[in-house]
Amino acid sequence: MSKVITFGELMIRLQPYNYERFIQASNLEFTFGGGEANVAVSLANYGVDVSYVTKLPDHVIGQCAVNSLRRYGVDTSKIVRGGDRVGIYFNEKGASQRGSLCIYDRAHSAISEAAPEEFNWDEIFKDADWFHFTGITPALGENMVKACLDACRAAKERGITVSCDLNYRGKLWTRAKAREAMTELCKYVDVCISNEEDAKDVFGIEATDTDITGGKLNKEGYKSVAKQLADKFGFKKVAITLRESISASQNNWSAMLYDTQSDEYCFSKVYNLTIVDRIGGGDSFGGGLIYSLLNGYDTQAAVDFAVAASARKHSIEGDYNFVSLSEVQKLAGGDGSGRVQR
């Protein structure tokens, strides 16, 4: 069985119930989530041997974070314990023409203050086949840029496939710092995942005739984006998720996967989504893509599976994607009726 390692920050998510605004809420829901952790849970649900690496405090809240992964079959034995804080993010879910609002409270979290030397990549990568991280992790500080570089170099020395979701977060670092760090990190990446905005925000590469806020995407333009990314860094595959935002509640969702060896561009079908929770949607795409590529899916089948996995996630509360392999396969195979299962 293939073994996957993911590395990043696991945070507490605090959110008003239903679609309340912060200013009217008297209670907040308490859950956990984070880009690479979300990928790990997806993979565990598909039966993949997956380990998640981070640093968390050795107190009861840190243990609750660990337990949130264990209950879904993610290996947590390589998590470093120490530090004082679990990072927090506050999320106000949008609806209709009111967008969601995310506020970070993650300064001085355990992983943001971790020393790169605390992560023993020789031990972590034992028997591993795939390593995944996102652009969020190096955005936490220069120490995490170094930790990600150490991980990527160690992975390449061992012939481990490396994937990265660019995941630019403007609240964590500037475009200039992101470009500097990600330009170095992407030298080690085999599979790059981006959305319709990340390539522009990080590397200044954008599709023509596209209006993100107006919900108009020129899909042909993203072929050029994928080709430019691959040519710049030598990626073997480039995946780009394509979100046409009609409103906070209604999105059209699809993706493209570019395989450099065959020079093949494959687009998935477009799903019209009525959104329950979109956070973690890109991560569920990443988990689906990693699963499909590990299992030898061809380019079209891989992007179809990944998009179906992500479409399912948009119907589920919380960061984690609680769907089974058979549910994703069913949707990817064309059954999106939503009929009651009896």
Number of C-alpha atoms within 10 A of each C-alpha: 9 13 16 26 23 23 24 25 24 29 24 22 21 19 23 20 15 14 14 17 17 17 7 8 14 10 12 16 14 12 16 23 24 23 29 30 29 28 32 33 32 32 28 23 19 16 15 19 18 24 27 28 22 23 27 27 19 15 14 9 14 22 13 14 19 21 15 18 23 16 10 16 19 24 20 16 12 17 17 19 17 15 19 16 22 24 22 19 17 19 20 20 24 21 17 11 11 11 13 16 12 14 12 14 13 19 15 15 22 25 30 25 18 21 14 18 11 11 19 14 17 11 10 19 20 10 12 21 18 20 24 25 25 24 24 23 24 25 24 21 17 15 19 21 20 17 22 22 21 17 26 25 19 18 23 15 9 15 12 19 19 25 25 24 25 22 23 25 16 13 10 18 15 14 17 12 15 22 17 12 20 22 15 13 22 23 15 22 25 19 24 25 24 25 20 22 20 20 24 16 20 24 16 12 17 19 20 14 12 16 12 15 11 11 15 14 20 15 20 13 14 28 21 15 23 29 19 16 20 20 12 12 17 17 24 16 24 26 26 28 26 26 20 21 18 17 19 19 19 17 21 18 22 24 24 26 27 27 21 17 9 9 10 13 20 20 22 22 17 18 15 14 18 16 21 20 20 24 23 25 26 27 30 33 30 32 26 27 29 22 24 19 16 18 11 10 15 13 21 17 18 25 30 30 26 31 32 29 31 28 29 22 29 24 17 19 16 22 25 27 28 18 18 16 17 10 14 23 16 13 19 22 13 10 12 13 7 7 7 5 4 3
